[in-house]
Amino acid sequence: KVVPTVVREAIGNFFANIGDVWTAANNYLQGKPKDGTTDLVRVIFNSTFGIVGLIDVATPMGLPKHEEDFGQTLAVWGAKSGPYFVIPLLGPSTVRDALAKPVDFYADPLTASNDVPVRAKNSGRALRIVDDRASVLETSAIMEGAALDPYQFYRDAYLQRRESRI
């Protein structure tokens, strides 16, 4: 409510642009070279014409955004999801996705770069966490109001969403 919408969108676009690098890598690892190339082209266009990714110019150009992570890559490689559980502060997961989270974390260009001072990395991580949480506030309020059993509702929604993304 405090930060203007245009600023929130720019911050979200910036982190999405950085994330497209790892998304492209996961697309290649999953055997989707067309999607991986699209993601790399998105990074190039958004980083140059979109002012270091603050503006998403690639989507209006017809370059769709993909959401791929290492948990999905493991699923494509045949790893079973395992049981569902909630990781404090990180949220819902399965065994497969929990094992993939450290790979996603260390492969993230924001985390992986050794040229960025620790203070800047931590500030970037904190801002990303706030941005991620802010992006789901409205949805979580709707879900909590609609669910008779919130745990079961979140579990089923999470598992269905992950399955559809794989």
N, C-alpha and C positions, 0 to 999 in steps of 0.2 A: 504494500500500500504506500510505502514511502518512496520507493524508487520508481521513476517514470517508466512507462511501458517500453518506450523506445530504448532506454538504457538496459532494461532487463532482456529485451530481445537481442540487443547487440552482444551482451555478455553470453547469452545462450548460444548465439551464432558462433562466437569466438571459440568456445569450448567444443561445439559440434564440429567446427572446422578442424581443430586439432585432432579430435577423435576419428575423423574420416581417414586419417593415415593408418591407424590400427584396424579400422573397419576394412580398408582396402586389403591389408595384409591377410585378414581373416577370410575375405572373399577368395583370395588366391589360394589359401590353404584349403578351402572347401571346394576347390575346383570350379570357381565362378570367375573366370578371368574378365569377362565383359563387365560384371558388376565392380570388380576390383579396379579396373581401368576407369570406369565412370567415377568412382570415389576419388581416385588420384587426380582426375581432371577437375573434379569439384574443388579439391584442395587448391589446385593451381589457380583456378578462376576466382575463388573466394578470397584467396590470399593476396592476389594482385588487384583485381577489379573491385573486390569487396572490402578493401581497406583492412588488411590482415585478418580477414574473416569476420569482421564486425557486421557485415552485410552479406546475406546469402543471395548472391547473384546467380548461382548455378541452378537452383530449383526453377526459377522462371525461364531459364534457358533450356529446360527440358532434361536436366541431369538429376534424376531422382536420388534422394538420400537413402542409404541402406543402413540398417542397424545390425551389425554382426559383432560377436565377441568370441573369446576363446572357448567358452562353454558351448556355444553353438558349433564351433569347429570340432570340438571333441565329440559332440553328438553326431555330426556328419561322419566322423571317423569310426563311429560305432559304440561309443561309450554310453552306457545306460545312465539315466538321470539319478537314480538312487532316491532315498527318502527326502521329503520336504522338511525344512526346518528354517528357523529365523535366526539370523546372526545379529546380535545386538549392535546397533548403530549402522550396520550395513544392510539390514533388511532381509527379505525372503530369499531363499536359495534352495538348491538341491546339493547333494554331495558332489556331483559332477561340476556344477556351476561354482561351488565353494572352492574346489580345487583349481578351477580356472581363474578365479579372481586375482590371485597373486601374479599370474602371467599377464592378465589385462592391466594390472596396476603398473608393473615394471616395463611393459611394452608401450605404455602411454607416453607420447613424446614430451609431455609436460614433466613427467617423472624421470624419463630415461636420459634426458640431457644432463651431461656433467658440466656444461658451460653455464648453467643457471645457478646463481647462489642459493643456498639452502633457504634463506629467508624468503626469497622470491618464490621458490618452489612451494613452500608451506603456505604462503599467501595465496598462490594460485590454487592450491588444493582446497583451502578453506573457502575461497570464492566459488569454486566448482561445486562443493558440497552444498553451499547455500543456494546456488542456482539450481542444482538438481532437486533439492527439497522444495524450493519455491515452484518449480514446474509441475509438481504433483499435488500441491496443497488443495487445489479446487477438486481434483479427482478423488482424493482421499476423503474429503468432506462428504462428497456425494456417496461414496462407497460405504462409509460408516453410517450414514443416515438410512441407506437402503438395506443393510444387512441385519438379519436377525442374529446370526452368529458371525461376528466380524472375522475371527480367526479362520473359520471354514471358508468364508467368502473370499478373503485375501488369498488363502492357499489355492482354492480352485481357480481363481482369476489368474494368479501367478503361473500355475502349471499349464493352464490352457494357453496363456499368452506365449510362454516359452515354447510349447509344442508347436504353436502356429508359426513362430518365428524360425523354427528349425526346419 
